[in-house]
Amino acid sequence: MSKREPTELERFCEARKITCDVKHVRLVTKANDTRVEWPHDEWEATLRFADKSHDVPSYKSGLGHRKAVFHGPGGAFNGPSGDCTKDIAAAAERGWTKPVPPTTGDIVGSLVMDASGADESFSEWCSSLGYSDDSIKARATYDACQRTRDALLRMFGRELFEELAAAEH
């Protein structure tokens, strides 16, 4: 399996010495959390630039980002209990896949996207994303985006933040 080419954002981060320490927290599926809306890997990360850092308490990646460690006949996830080609969560739970850590570009891209609408008013933000401006949950999400934007601006400054936002993710 060949390694994929880094994205523009990943190259940009590397050139500016933006790094990220990532720790796998857990695999989340219906089997271990009945409230889960989609199966995923949960990560904690610390973004670093110059002498500054920003903790990312929860980054989630879908199970399609995992790497297979067990292959049955024909490369399928066929194990002792049957075919798991259609149930990637079952393959992950059985240890047939392993989590692949997100790159610095993945983390930065996600944070920049979260922060991207934070310069709009709450009503404008709701309108552009299809939320009700009478929703407490929407307000909490908007406020979290505001905090993310503020943290990124403190870390990178406006010019570098805008360059990060413009880079191809």
C-alpha positions as CSV (number, residue, x, y, z in Angstrom):
1,M,0.0,0.0,0.0
2,S,1.5,3.3,-1.0
3,K,1.5,6.3,1.2
4,R,-0.8,9.1,0.1
5,E,0.5,12.5,-0.9
6,P,0.3,15.2,1.8
7,T,-2.4,17.8,1.3
8,E,-1.6,21.5,0.8
9,L,-2.6,22.1,4.4
10,E,-0.3,19.4,5.7
11,R,2.7,20.8,3.7
12,F,1.8,24.3,4.9
13,C,1.8,23.1,8.6
14,E,5.0,21.3,8.2
15,A,6.7,24.3,6.6
16,R,5.6,26.5,9.5
17,K,6.5,23.9,12.1
18,I,2.9,23.5,13.3
19,T,2.7,20.1,15.0
20,C,0.1,18.1,16.8
21,D,0.5,15.4,19.5
22,V,-2.4,12.9,19.2
23,K,-3.6,10.2,21.6
24,H,-6.2,7.6,20.8
25,V,-8.9,7.7,23.5
26,R,-11.3,5.0,22.5
27,L,-13.3,3.2,19.8
28,V,-17.0,4.3,20.1
29,T,-19.7,2.0,18.7
30,K,-23.2,1.1,19.7
31,A,-21.7,-1.9,21.6
32,N,-20.0,0.4,24.1
33,D,-22.2,3.5,23.9
34,T,-25.8,3.2,22.9
35,R,-26.1,7.0,22.5
36,V,-23.6,7.1,19.7
37,E,-24.9,8.4,16.4
38,W,-22.1,7.0,14.3
39,P,-19.2,4.7,15.1
40,H,-15.9,6.5,15.3
41,D,-12.5,6.7,16.9
42,E,-12.1,9.4,19.5
43,W,-8.8,11.3,19.9
44,E,-7.3,13.9,22.2
45,A,-4.8,16.2,20.6
46,T,-2.5,19.1,21.5
47,L,-1.7,21.6,18.6
48,R,1.7,23.3,18.9
49,F,3.0,26.4,17.2
50,A,6.1,28.4,18.3
51,D,5.7,28.5,22.1
52,K,1.9,28.2,22.1
53,S,-0.3,25.2,22.4
54,H,-4.0,24.5,22.1
55,D,-5.7,21.4,23.5
56,V,-8.3,19.7,21.4
57,P,-10.3,17.6,23.9
58,S,-12.2,15.5,21.4
59,Y,-11.5,14.9,17.7
60,K,-13.5,12.1,16.0
61,S,-12.6,10.1,12.9
62,G,-14.9,7.7,11.1
63,L,-14.0,4.0,11.0
64,G,-13.3,4.2,7.3
65,H,-10.0,5.9,8.3
66,R,-8.8,2.7,10.0
67,K,-6.3,0.3,8.6
68,A,-7.0,-3.4,8.2
69,V,-4.9,-5.8,10.2
70,F,-6.7,-9.0,9.4
71,H,-7.7,-10.2,6.0
72,G,-9.6,-13.3,5.1
73,P,-9.9,-15.0,1.7
74,G,-9.9,-12.4,-1.1
75,G,-8.9,-9.6,1.3
76,A,-12.3,-9.4,2.9
77,F,-12.8,-9.1,6.7
78,N,-13.8,-12.7,7.1
79,G,-13.2,-14.0,10.5
80,P,-14.4,-16.9,12.6
81,S,-17.8,-15.3,13.1
82,G,-18.5,-14.4,9.5
83,D,-18.3,-11.7,6.9
84,C,-17.7,-8.1,8.2
85,T,-17.3,-6.3,4.9
86,K,-20.6,-4.5,5.5
87,D,-20.1,-3.9,9.2
88,I,-16.9,-2.0,9.8
89,A,-17.8,-1.4,13.4
90,A,-17.9,-5.2,14.0
91,A,-14.5,-5.5,12.3
92,A,-13.1,-2.7,14.5
93,E,-14.6,-4.3,17.7
94,R,-13.0,-7.6,16.8
95,G,-9.6,-6.0,16.4
96,W,-9.4,-6.6,12.6
97,T,-8.7,-2.9,12.0
98,K,-6.5,-0.4,13.9
99,P,-7.0,3.3,14.3
100,V,-4.8,5.6,12.1
101,P,-4.0,8.8,13.8
102,P,-5.2,12.0,12.2
103,T,-2.5,14.2,10.7
104,T,-1.7,17.8,11.9
105,G,-3.5,18.9,8.7
106,D,-6.6,16.9,9.6
107,I,-6.8,18.5,13.1
108,V,-6.0,22.0,11.8
109,G,-8.4,21.7,8.9
110,S,-11.2,20.6,11.3
111,L,-10.6,23.4,13.7
112,V,-10.4,26.0,10.9
113,M,-13.7,24.7,9.5
114,D,-15.3,24.9,12.9
115,A,-14.1,28.5,13.3
116,S,-15.0,29.5,9.7
117,G,-18.5,30.9,10.4
118,A,-17.7,32.4,13.7
119,D,-17.3,35.9,12.2
120,E,-21.0,35.8,11.3
121,S,-23.8,36.8,13.7
122,F,-25.6,34.0,15.4
123,S,-28.7,34.5,13.2
124,E,-26.6,34.6,10.0
125,W,-24.7,31.5,11.1
126,C,-28.0,29.6,11.8
127,S,-29.4,30.7,8.5
128,S,-26.3,29.6,6.5
129,L,-26.2,26.1,8.2
130,G,-29.9,25.5,8.5
131,Y,-30.2,25.7,12.3
132,S,-33.0,27.4,14.1
133,D,-31.9,30.6,15.8
134,D,-34.2,29.6,18.7
135,S,-32.2,26.5,19.5
136,I,-30.2,26.2,22.7
137,K,-28.1,23.4,21.1
138,A,-27.4,25.6,18.0
139,R,-26.3,28.5,20.3
140,A,-24.0,26.2,22.2
141,T,-22.4,25.0,19.0
142,Y,-22.0,28.5,17.7
143,D,-20.4,29.6,21.0
144,A,-18.0,26.6,20.7
145,C,-17.1,27.7,17.2
146,Q,-16.4,31.2,18.6
147,R,-14.1,29.8,21.2
148,T,-12.3,27.8,18.7
149,R,-11.8,30.8,16.4
150,D,-10.6,32.9,19.4
151,A,-8.1,30.2,20.4
152,L,-6.7,29.9,16.8
153,L,-6.4,33.6,16.4
154,R,-4.4,33.8,19.7
155,M,-2.2,30.9,18.6
156,F,-1.6,31.9,14.9
157,G,-2.6,35.6,14.6
158,R,-5.0,36.7,11.9
159,E,-2.7,36.5,8.9
160,L,-1.5,32.9,9.5
161,F,-5.1,31.9,10.5
162,E,-6.4,33.2,7.1
163,E,-3.6,31.4,5.2
164,L,-4.5,28.2,7.0
165,A,-8.2,28.7,6.1
166,A,-7.3,29.3,2.5
167,A,-5.0,26.1,2.1
168,E,-6.6,23.1,0.4
169,H,-7.6,20.6,3.1
